[in-house]
Amino acid sequence: MWMWRISRRWSRWRNRRAREKAMLPKGWNRRPLHEVAEVRTGVAKGKTGLVDPVELPYLRVANVQDGFIDLTQLKTISIERHQIDRYLLQRDDILMTEGGDFDKLGRGAVWDGVVDPCLHQNHVFAVRAKKDLVNPFFLSALSGSEYGRTYFLSCAKRSTNLASINSSQLKSFPVVLPPLAEQERIAHILSTWDQAIATTEQQLTSSRRYAEVLRDALLAGQRRFGDYASWQSTPISEMIRESRVVGSGGDVAKKITVKLYGRGVVGKSEKRAGSESTRYYRRSAGQFIYSKLDFLNGAFGRIPAALDGYESTLDLPAFDFLPGVDPRWFLHYVSREMFYTGHLGLANGGRKARRVNPNDLLRVSIPTPCLEEQVRTADAIDTALSIVTTQEKLLSLLREEKSALMSQLLTGKRRVRLLADEAEPA
């Protein structure tokens, strides 16, 4: 069966190639990778009995990311001196991993030579472009585009959630080749998008860090608004009260679940109907809800309006807020890692099934400001988090726009305008 599926994918790929070949713009052609670049395999770990060994830095799979090389952890490897040139990286080599997640297959980055000498592991291919035929940055973008990903997935060896290619399949990759000047222009345009994305990523990292620092300072009382009264130690039982409005059976209930690490409350989809005998409880918009089993993983949230009337079992208890507490402030407080990991003693049961009972949670006391200060604190945290959300959306949009532009530019569906001195001679 699996051989038939591979044959079918390969047939679809060949048919698609035939159609695309007829659609290539004038002056473009398609050649296998081994004709326009040298594919180099890397050095294997664990060899013993080396003669005249030297210790050199090398790049592992973990170093090769989508569009950049991560050098935060650069390890070294022993290699015989006479083999160094065989595995030595050169500036502008395109680094690609032989396997990984489906959506990462074919993706890599161009080596900038910042570490010299530097080798590469046998699970990392180094593709050395013939620069009179292909621009390395253009080739890297092509291999990581939808066009490249489609090819690699069509011939990859697959396992659960993972896929891998070998050097022969990589060498056979059909490279779309515009004139060199157009390749360079396309690479320049895409690098401009990469810079915009990198800048937005840096801004997002800074905003996340600021929001986290601000939240922790405000909720610890290290930073306060105005001349409010001192905080009081308040039992959580005076802030929330468990709700047990009986709902439906498990066969018909619209079910709810809580994501880990404060990431929200969502509807739960099930392929099979639940048991009619399982008792569910009706939940209302605005209630606080948590998972008994995943308390220590920060599975807290407030039920959104869209899920009003959804239901859960008592393994996901829900609570109404009492007067004198701002629900946003409370959720920010308990969603911090230092809160839920700091109450390990509340969890009962075995190592893999520790549950936190509502009665135990309600007995916990926390330092609490007055309601007005809670509101101002929550407003400040929400404002900082809204900036993070805006930048996350912008980053997602930039990536989507770049991906769409890549798909058009790299296959000739959209052409770039060359300057007079860039045009290829007739």
C-alpha positions, 0 to 999 in steps of 0.5 A: 500500500505504501509503495502505491502511495509513493508511486502515486505521489511521484506520478502527480509530481511528474505530471505537475512538472510537465505542466509547469515546464510548458508554463516557464517564462521565456529565458527560464529553464529547469535543471537538476540540482547536481548540475548547478551545485555540489551536494556535500554530505557531512562528518559522522559522529562517534568515530574512534581510533582517529589519526592526528585528530583536531577538535573543530566547531561543527553545525548540527541539525539544531543549528540549521533553522528556517532562514537562519543559523542558530549559533547559541549552542555551537559544539565541536567534533574530533576529525582527522586533520587530512579530512578537514577540507572534505567537510569544511564549510564555505561562505554562501554554502546552503545548509539543509537538514536531511529530515524533520517535520513535514513543513520544515522539509527542504528549508534551511539557510545560507552560511555566512562564514561567521565561524571559520573553520566550521564543519557540518554534521552528516545529517546536514547537507551543504549545497555549494552553488555554481555561482555562474549558474545560480545565486545561493540565496535564490536557490535557498529560497526556492528549496524552502518555498512551496515548490521545493516543499512539494518536491521533497514531500513527493519523494521523502521517506515518511514516519509519524509527523516526520519526513526525510530525504537522501542525497540522491533525492536532493541532487535530483531536485529540479531547480527553476532557473531564471537568468542570473540577473533576475535571480539576484533581483528576486533574492534581493526582494526576498531579503528585504522581506526577511529584514522586515520579518526579522525586525518585527520578530525583535520587536515582538520579543521585546514586547513580550519581555516588557509585558512579562516584566510589567505583569510580574512587577505589578502583581508582586506589588513592586510597582503600584498605582497611586496611594492605595491601601496596603494589600491584604491576604485574602483566601481565594474562597472569598474571590470565587465560588464553584458553580455546579449547574447540572447539564447534559449527559456526555452523549449530547453535551457541547464540551469545553476544554482548557489549554495549558499555560493560560492559552485560553478556553476552547470548544472540544471536538470529539470523533465519538459521542461520549457516554450518556451516563457521564454527568456534565455541568453547564458553564457560563461566559466569564466564569473562571475554569481550570483543569484539575489534572493540568493545574501544575501546567497552568491550565486556567482560563475564563470562559468566552462569550462564544462558549456560554452554555458549553459544559464540562465534567467536574474534572474542569471545575468552573467558578463565579466571581464574587464582588470585590475582585476584578476577573482579569486581575485574578486570572493574570495572578494565577496564570503566572508560572510562579503561582501554579508551580509554587503550589505543588503541595495542592496536587494529590495522586500519582506522578502522572495523575496529580489533581488539584481539588477545588476545596484545596485551591479555595483555601489558598490565600493571596495578597490582594489590592483593593478593587480599584487598584486591581482594575488599574493593574489589569488595564496596564497588563492588558494594554501591554498584551494587546501590543504583543497581540498586534505584533503577532498578527503583523508578523503572521501577515508578513510571513503569509505575504512573503510566502505568497510572493515567493510562490509567484516570483520563484516560478515566474508567475510574477516577474521582476523589473530589471534595471537597464544595466542588470538585463541579460545580453541578448 
